[in-house]
Amino acid sequence: MKIDTEECGVCEDCIDVCIEEAIKRKAYTVIIDSEKCDDCGECVDVCPVGAIYKE
């Protein structure tokens, strides 16, 4: 998964929904740890601005 940091509003909905704890807040954006991410797509579905997408 990738995050368009220009679109991300850092609402943290993706952090709350990630059961793998692969998404963390870093300063004024969020980052996805590709080693932990299992590509379930829950974060894509919950993102209100469509900032998260599959590579």
N, C-alpha and C positions, 0 to 999 in steps of 0.2 A: 504494500500500500504506500501511496505517496500523499503528501499534503501540499496543496497550493498555499504557501504561506502568505501570499498577498490577499487571498480570499478569506483565509481563516480569521475568525473573530475571537478566537480563544474562549469560546463559551464553555469548553470542557465537557460537553456532552459525550464526545468520543472517548474521553478518559474514563468517564463513569460507566460506559457500556463495555469497555474492553476487559474481558474476563482473563486474558493473558497478561494484563498489566504491561502491555507493550507500548502504550502511549503515555507520554509525560509532558508536562508543561515545562518550557524552557524560555525564560524571559518573556517576550511578547508573542510567542508562538507555541506550538506543540510539535513534538517529534515522535516518530514511530521507530521503535527498535525492531528492525527486520529479523533479528535472530529470535525474538519472542513472538512476533506476529504470525498467526496461523492462517491469515487471509480469509477469515470467516465473513468479512463484509459488514459486520454489525455497525462499525464506525461510519461506513459509507452511507448506510441507511439512516443513521441518526443525525448526520451533519446537516444543519439547517441551511447552509449556504453552498453545499456541494463542493467543499474544498478538499475532500478526500476521495481518491480514486485508485483503482488498480493499475499497476504498472503495465 
